[in-house]
Amino acid sequence: MNRELANEIREVIEDTVGYLCSENMVSGELVWTMLECLSQAKVAELEDDLTIGRQEKLFKKKATPATKSDRKTDW
């Protein structure tokens, strides 16, 4: 990503927030706070997508019942 594209993205978001606030009589602080929360959720979702292979392995491991030979003994 270059500076020009980053500025364009920022401008689009700022214009959109400004429009939504004006049209709906909503606080800019509220909308920016909501965007912050949505951004954090989206980043977490994207990170999960990158590690889905690992999650599938863990899920399969948990879903498989242990047999006597899988269990460790204390003695």
C-alpha positions as CSV (number, residue, x, y, z in Angstrom):
1,M,0.0,0.0,0.0
2,N,1.3,3.5,-0.8
3,R,0.6,6.8,0.8
4,E,-1.8,7.9,-1.9
5,L,-4.0,4.8,-1.5
6,A,-3.9,5.2,2.3
7,N,-5.1,8.8,2.0
8,E,-7.9,7.8,-0.4
9,I,-9.1,5.1,2.0
10,R,-9.0,7.6,4.9
11,E,-10.9,10.2,2.9
12,V,-13.6,7.8,1.9
13,I,-14.1,6.6,5.4
14,E,-14.2,10.2,6.8
15,D,-16.7,11.3,4.1
16,T,-18.9,8.3,4.8
17,V,-18.9,8.9,8.5
18,G,-19.6,12.6,8.0
19,Y,-22.5,11.8,5.7
20,L,-24.0,9.2,8.0
21,C,-23.8,11.5,11.0
22,S,-25.4,14.4,9.2
23,E,-28.2,12.3,7.6
24,N,-29.0,10.4,10.8
25,M,-28.3,13.0,13.5
26,V,-25.8,10.6,15.1
27,S,-22.7,11.6,17.1
28,G,-19.4,11.4,15.3
29,E,-17.8,10.0,18.5
30,L,-20.4,7.2,18.5
31,V,-19.8,6.3,14.9
32,W,-16.0,6.4,15.3
33,T,-16.2,4.2,18.4
34,M,-18.4,1.8,16.5
35,L,-15.9,1.7,13.7
36,E,-13.1,1.0,16.1
37,C,-15.0,-2.0,17.5
38,L,-15.9,-3.3,14.1
39,S,-12.3,-2.9,12.9
40,Q,-11.0,-4.9,15.9
41,A,-13.6,-7.6,15.2
42,K,-12.7,-7.7,11.5
43,V,-8.9,-8.0,12.2
44,A,-9.6,-10.9,14.6
45,E,-11.7,-12.6,12.0
46,L,-9.0,-12.2,9.4
47,E,-6.4,-13.6,11.8
48,D,-8.7,-16.6,12.5
49,D,-8.9,-17.2,8.7
50,L,-5.2,-17.4,8.5
51,T,-5.0,-19.9,11.3
52,I,-8.1,-22.0,10.3
53,G,-5.9,-25.0,9.5
54,R,-4.5,-25.0,13.1
55,Q,-8.0,-24.6,14.5
56,E,-9.4,-27.5,12.5
57,K,-6.6,-29.7,13.8
58,L,-7.3,-28.7,17.4
59,F,-11.1,-29.3,16.9
60,K,-10.5,-32.7,15.4
61,K,-8.1,-33.6,18.3
62,K,-10.8,-32.6,20.9
63,A,-13.6,-34.4,19.0
64,T,-11.7,-37.7,19.0
65,P,-12.4,-39.7,22.2
66,A,-9.3,-40.9,24.0
67,T,-8.6,-44.6,24.3
68,K,-6.9,-46.3,27.1
69,S,-3.7,-46.4,25.1
70,D,-3.9,-42.6,24.7
71,R,-4.2,-41.9,28.4
72,K,-1.1,-41.3,30.5
73,T,-0.8,-43.2,33.7
74,D,0.5,-41.8,36.9
75,W,2.4,-44.9,37.8
